[in-house]
Amino acid sequence: SESITSVVDDEEALALKLSRALMKGSHTPRNFTGCSSDIDMKYQVGYDNMPSPTSTLCFPEARNNPSYNYDFADEGDFIGTCKFIEFERPQMSTQQKEHGGINLIEEVHSKERSSCLIDSNNTGSRPSNCCGGLEPHFPFHSFVICADTQLGVTSQNVEWETEIEYAKKAIQTINSLDPPPLFVCVCGDLVDMQYSFEENKGYSSRFKNKQECDEVQAKQNLDFQNVFSELNPEIPLVCTCGNHDVSNRPTPASIQRYKDFFGDEYLSFWANGTYNIVLNSVLFANPSGAPQLFSNQLRWLEHQLEYAHKHDAKMIFVYGHHPWFLYDENEDTDDLTGLSPFPKEWGKSTFLEDENKPTGFKDSYFAVPKKYRMTALNLFRKYGVNAAFTGHFHQNVISKSSWGMEHIITSSLSVVFDSSGKPKQEEENGRGLRLVEVHLDKATCVASMTKVERSSKKNEVRRGGTINHHFIPID
């Protein structure tokens, strides 16, 4: 890092160059066609070994953002907000001090300390940031799960100050946590507006056309970015896409629109010896609009699981929007007979079939169809995934797979549902976030067992630690 900074004195120019280079480390194939200066060419070598800052606080500049005024040779180049800053030690929590007070920043990190979080290219080297690393730094860490911020859903996109206030409450809660979490993951439906939903309403939609819907969605996306800029800059942010971000039937165009605002829709990273895989679960729910992208992601997923297994990940966590199942991994559409009434905030909904008959969302709407679910779950079982975190259901449901994987659906930061088909839950239902505490131990992980030992441990989660989690209401 010192050699790089010695080449270019202009820190801002370097940050922009680095942002473009970092994007090469993502799962997305890209051709580097940026500026042709000697400096650009000098650092073109080895770009593929660099991590990606996407889907963190280092959002790409939106194509339709008026403030997007950088003049580069190729407008397709990624322009991030990555910054170089001086070397520094993070403030350690009391708990971290008790565990040795290890300095986790090895070289440089971004201003938001998130650009080096991602190791999507899986180089096997330890990312230089607060929470990256194949080897655990200390036996305890935590992270936060949020879901369905869904700006605009309460008023059906008339306004979204309501959801912004909910998000601000959540951020205040997160910022007050001690010790601070290693990262925050928002599990999809960042905003509510998506053209296909309005198109399905037909004449009942208050929006005239796709252009108007896209403009509203763009404003909501930018407001999401602005409100989450209030998150403690020491806490990286990871986002997954939901159906309201890319539609119930995502297409290459709808996914690209999401990526223009938030970066890669699937990625992976190390955190204190655990491996974390973020998926575009909407493609599992309905791959028909982008079958090739679904196939690409599926191959990528198996590669990530293989990689984590090979490198002896203490635990493996998977994040997405859609629940893989609601109550039982073998459930089928016909088994899901429950109904979540439309939220009271909507009043007399335009969706009502009969004003005397309560209507709402069927449980079958929320889970990944069994055909595609089992494809993913078979991989999760094979590699001992410890927990899957999702949203989409707008209510808390905790269950477990047959091999012990915790399946954790977290309620929303917007409207809250309550299904008639849901078994009694220990947690209260409401608006809020989830704090997950990871306790690593010295037990042998599955990947490091002998072949004989491993054969007796099929259909088990990885044994590198345990998690505790609880829901924190914000109301």
N, C-alpha and C positions, 0 to 999 in steps of 0.2 A: 504493500500500500504506500510506503514511503517513496518507493521508486516511481510510482505512478504520479503521486502528487508533485514530485520534483520535475516531471516532464511538463505539466500544465499548471500554471499559477492561478488561472481563472477557475475557481472552485465550482462556480455555477456551470461553466461549460463542461467541466469534467463530469459533473453529476448527470448532465443530460446525455453525454456519451456513454457513461456507465449504465444508465437506465436502458438505453437501447441494447447495450451488450448483454445486460442481465436477462432481457427478454428471450435471448437465444437459448437460455438454459431451461425454458419451459418445455412442456410436452408438445407444443405446437410447432410443426416444421416451418421454418422461416428462412428466407434468403436475405442475407445481410447486404443491403444496397445503399447504405448511408453515405455520409460525406466521405470524400476520398482523400482526406488529408493524411499525412504521414502518421499522425497519431492514431487516426482511425484504423489504418492498415496495420500499425504496430500491434494494436490490441485485438485485431480480428482473430488472430491465432489464439486458440484456447477459449473462445467465447462459449463453446458448448459445455465447458466445465464450470460455468458460472451459474449461480442459482437465479431463480426468477422472483421478482418482487410482486407478481400479480396476485390479485385477490387479497391484498393486504391494504394497509393505509396508503401504500404507494399505488393509487389508482392510475390507470392510463388517462390521458387527456381525452375527454369526449370529443368525437368528431364534430358534433354540432354545438359545442361549447363556444360562445363568442370569445372567450378568453384564450382560445386555442390559436395562438398567433406565431408559433415557432416556424421558421422557414428552413425545412430540411429538404435534401434532394429527393427523398422518397417519402411522400406523405403517409405511406403505410408503416413507416418506422414507429416503433413504440416510444412514446415520450412519457416518462414517469415523473415522479416527484422525489426520487431518491436523492439524498444529500450525503456528502462526506462531512463528518464532523471530527473534532479532535478526539484522541483516545481518552477514555474516561472509565472509571469504575462505576458501576451502578450502585445505587443505594441499596444496602442489604437489609432484608427484614430480620427481625429477631430470630426467626426460625432458621433462616439461611446462615446466620452467624453461628448458631449452635451447631450447624452441620459443616463448619469449617470455613465459611465465608469465602468460597471459591469465586474468583473473578471470572465470570462467564464470557466477557467480551474479550476475544483474543486479539483482534486486529482493528477492524473498523466496522461500523454499522451505520445504517441509514439514520436520518434525523428521527424518523418514527421507530427506529430499531426494528424494522420489519422487512426491509429489502433482502436481508440475508437469511430470513427465516426459512425460505423454501429451498428444497434440494430436489427439484423436479427431475433433474437429469441423472440423479443417483450416481454421483461420481465416487461415493464411498468416503469422501473427505468430510471432515467435520465442518458444518457451516459456522461462520464466525458471527455468532449472535448470542443473545441471552439464553435461547432455549434449544438451539440446534446441537446435534452431537449424537453419534452412535453410542458413545459411552455415557452412562448416567453421571451427572455432576453431583447430585445429592439424592437421598432416598425419598424425598417428598417434593411434589409440585402440584399445582392446581391449574385448571383452566375453566373458562366460562362458556356455557352454551346459551345462545338466544335463538329465537325463531320467529318468523312471520312478523317482522316489523311492519310490513305491508302498508306503507304510507298511502293513505287515501281510502282504505277499505271501509272505515266506519261510515263515511258520508257517500260512499260509492263514487269517490274521486271528485267531489265538489270542492273539498278542502282536505288538507292532511296535517294541519297544525295539531290536531288531536293526537295522531300517531307520533308526531315529532316530540310532543310533551312526554308521551310514554317512553320513547327511546331515551330522552334526556334523563328521566328518572332512573332508567336502567343503567345508563352510563355513570351517573352519580353513584349508584350502588357499587358498580364495578370499581370505580376509582377509589372507593373507600375501603376496599378489601385489603386485609393485611394478614399474610403476605400477599402481594399482588399476583394475579394469575399470570402464567407464562404467555397465554394468548386468549383471545375471544373468538369464537366461531359463531357466525350468524347463519343458521341453517335454512336459508332460502326464503323466497317471497319477501325480498327486500322492499319492494313497492307493490302496489296493487294494480296499477293500470297496465293492461296488455291488450293490444288491439283485438285479438281473436275472441276475447271474452265479450267485448262490446259488439263485435260482428255477430256473435251468436244471439245477442239480444234482439237484433233486427231493429224494427221501428221503435222499440221501447228504449233504445239507447239514447242518452242525451248528447252523445258526441256524433259529429257529422260524418267523419271519414277517418281513414287510417292516419293521415297526416296530423289531424288534431289529436288523436290518441297518442301518437308517437311524441308529439310535443309535450303532452302532459306527463308521459312516462319519463321523458328526458328531464323535466323539471323535478320530478320526484327522485330520480336517480341522483341528481346533483344535490338535492336537499338531504338525501341519505348520507352522501359523502360529507356534506358540511356538518351535519349533526354528529356523525361519528368522529369527526376531527376533534371533538371535545373529549374523546377517550384519552386517558393518560398516555402520553407518547411513549412511555416505557412498555406499553402493552400492545403487541401486534394484533391486528385484526385480520381474520380470514373469513371470506364470504363464500357461500354456496348459492347456486341459482335455484329458484323454485319455478313452479308452473306459471306464476304471475309475472315472472321475469322473462321466461322464454316460451310461454304458452303451454297448454295441455298436450299439444302435438308439436314439439319443437322442430324447427327447420334450421338448415345452415344459416339462413338469414337472421332468424330470431336469436340464435345462439351467438352469432357474430355481434349483434347489437348489444347483447349483454357484455360480451368480451370488450367491446369498445369502451364501455363504462367501467367495468370491474375487473378485467383481466381474465385469466384462464378459468374455465368452468370446471375443470378438474385438475388436481395437483396433489403433491405429497410433501411431507417434511418430517424431520426428526425433532423430537422434543425430549430432552433429558433421558435418552435411551429408549424412548417409545417411538413407534412409527405411526404417523397419522396420514390417512388417505381421505381426501376430499373428492366426492363424486358428483357428477351431474346425474342425479337420480331420476330426473324427469325423462331422460332417455330410456331408463329402465321401465318407467311407467307406460311410455308409448314411444317406441323407436321408429314408427312407420314414416315419420316425416324426415328422418335423417338416419337411415339404416347404416350408412357407411360410418358416420360419426359414432353410432352406437357400437359397431364392431370394433372401431379403433379404441374406444374407451375400454371395452371389455378386455381386449388384448393387453392394453396398458395396465388395467387393474391386476390381471394375473401376474404380470411382470413385477408390479410393485410388491405384491404379496410374496412372490418368490424372493425378491431382493431383500425385503425385511426379514424373511426367514433365514436367508443365507447369512445376513449380517447380525443374526442373533438378537433381534429386537426384543426388549424386555416384555413389551406389550404392543398390541396393534389396535388402533382405534379407527373407525370409519365414520365419516360425516356425510350427510346428504339431506335433502328436503323431504322426500317421500318416505314414510315408514315402510320397511320391507314387509312387515305384517303388522296387524293391530294387536291381536290377542294370542295367536298361535301360528307358528311358522307354516303349518300345513293347511291353514284355513283357505277356503275358496270363496269366490264371489257369493255363492248361494248361502254360505255360512254367515255372512256379514249382514244381518238384518236390522241392525241398529240405525237410528236416525239422530242427527244433530240438528235441532231446530235452528232456523236462521236467527242471527243475533238480534236481541231486542232493539239495538241501536238502529236497525234498518226499518223499524216500524212495520207498517203494512207493506210487505215486499211486493214488487212487481212480478216476482216469481211464483206467487201463490196460485195454486191450481184451484183451490176451493177455500174461500175465506173462513169456513167453519172447520177446515181440516188443517192441523198443523203440518207444515212442510219444512223441509230442510235438506241437508246433505246426507245421503246414504253413506253408511260406513264403507261400503264397497268402493266409493269414490276415492278414498284416501290411500289405500294400500297398493303397493306394487303388485300387478297381476302375478298369479302363481307361476306362470310359465317363465317369466323373466326373473321373478324372485328367487326361484330355486337355482337358477344359473349362478346368481351372486352368492346365495347362502352356501352352496356347495363349495365355492372357493373360500368363503369365510371359515367354513368348517375345516377344510383341508389345511389351512394355515393357522388355525387357532385364534381367529380374531376375538379380542376380549370384549369389545363393546361397540355398538352402532348407535350413533346419535342422530336424531331426525326431528322434524317439526311437522308442518302441514296439517295436522289434526286439530290444532288450536286447543289442545287440552293435554293434560299429563296422563300418560299411560306407561307403566313400567312392566316389562315382561322379560322372559328369558328363553333362549333357544334350547333345543334338546341337548346340545353339547356345552351349554353353559354361557354362551355369549349373552351379555346383557343388552337388551333392546330398549332404548330409552327415548321416548317421544316427549318432547318438552313443549309446554303450552306457549302461547304467543305473546308478543308485545303489542297486540292490537285487539281485535275482537276475540272473545273466548267462546268456545263451543262446549256442549255437554251431551255426549251421545247416550241414547237410551240403551244401547247394546254393550256399554262398557262395564266390565266387572268392577266391583268396589275397589277403590285405590286407597293406599295408605296416605298419599299426598293430597293436600287440598288442591282444588282446581282454581285457577285464576290467572291473572296476568303477571308475568314475571320472568325470571331467568334461572339457570341452573349452575350451581357451583360443583365442579367435579374435582375431587382430591385423589391424587394418584400416589400410592404408597408402594415403592419398589422394595424388593427384598433380595436376599442372596440365593434364593432357590434357583435351581437350574432351569433355564428356559428350554422349551421344546427343541429349538434348533441345535442346542449343544448336547443333546442326549446321544447315546449310542443308538445304532439301528435297532437293537433288541429292546432297549428302553423305550424308544419312540413307538415301536409297534404296539406296545401295551398302553399307549397314551393317545390313541386315535380318538377323534371326536371330543377333544378337550381344548379349552382355551389355553393360551400361553401362561406359563406359571411364574412370570417375572415380577408379579406384584398383584395388588388389588386396588379397587377403586371404591370410594364412598362418594355419594352425591346427594344433594338435597336442593329442593326448589325454593327460591327466594322471591316471595311476592313483592311487587312494587306498588300495589295499591294500599 
